[in-house]
Amino acid sequence: MGQRDHWAHDIYDVFKAYAIAIVSHVPDAGHSRLIDLCASDAAMRVVPLSTEEEGVALAAGAYLGGQRAVLLMQSSGAGNCINMLSLIKACSFPFLTLVTMRGEFGEFNPWQVPMGQAVPATLAALGVIAQRVDAPGDARDTVDGAAGLAFGSSCAVAVLLSQRLVGAKRFGEG
Amino acid sequence: MTTAPDRDTALSRLALTRRLVALLRREEAVVAGIGNTNFDLAAAGDRPQNFYMLGSMGLAASIALGVALAQPARRVVALEGDGSLLMNLGCLATIATVAPPNLALIVWDNGAYQITGGQLAATAAGTDLVAVARGAGIARSAWAHDEATFDRLVAAALREPGPALIAARVDAAPGAARPERDPVLLKDRFMRGLGAR
């Protein structure tokens, strides 16, 4: 798809509406279009991370400095973040992350399944509210509501972009 | 210097922390990692622009990176122990990639996990964190062999384009004070200190 109506554009529009200044990521193919959109925006700083925990800290630091950040990662990264989400909960930081899901719809790689299936429970254990997008037409509203909840009520919110939405990979695609 | 000092010439962490605080004249932000690092910062001079971590070991530099990106006109310092930095070495590559000109990392290397009983860290066996940082791409990484060199490196890091990393071999004297322990209060105070709230 190369159209303007791809759901990544809807999410990017929400980022603009919420004045997101910093977008950190450990990439996933499902996030690539959104990352490109943010990288081409001079008002956004895109930060490639070595590991997802850094993105949790970066979001906290950005907020301490008066800016809003979003962390983009895939489901395996949610597990990497888990202890560092203590920072968000203990200090009551707003936190918004968009998680492209693996290990669910049509997954070919068995190694992706354990963490992918554990994402909702893992995030819930640290008080992160998870909201799911399955249909492209729901991306805008769901991310808008998640950002409102995160930045309006100082909550930690994860939007799970389902593997059905992102598109199941086939073997050889990663 | 790029050569690590001998451990038998270790400097006082508290004395170096006091020297750092004395060089802060423009409401620079300081993010201090867990344990004795932030105990000594509290002793050296509590200030609204200090953020004290009580957990999330290893994330001081990553939090400081966020502050530095959010406030490019302000100098930001991360204070971290060697054990903490070893837990998050990838942040050095991230910082080198992002290359924030207003960020400085200061690493206290006592070769041990002091607060949990002095178990040896990899730095005691030979891991050279300045070499690691330089290898990660932070070219302005140096060891401070004495207090005068530390002062000079810190002054340069607060004035010249970074990122910079300064490491010192330090003692294992007990932390000299204890900071406030309410995380929400610490967050709020720091944000007000930075004019972000």
Interface residues (C-beta under 8 A of the other chain):
Chain A: A21 I22 R45 V47 P48 L49 S50 T51 E53 E54 V56 A57 L58 A59 A60 G61 A62 Y63 L64 G65 G66 Q67 A69 N83 M84 S86 L87 A90 C91 S92 F93
Chain B: A29 V31 F51 M53 L54 G55 S56 G58 L59 S62 I63 A64 L65 G66 V67 A68 L69 A70 Q71 R74 N88 G90 C91 A93 T94 T97 V98 P183 V184 L186 K187 F190 M191 L194 G195 A196 R197
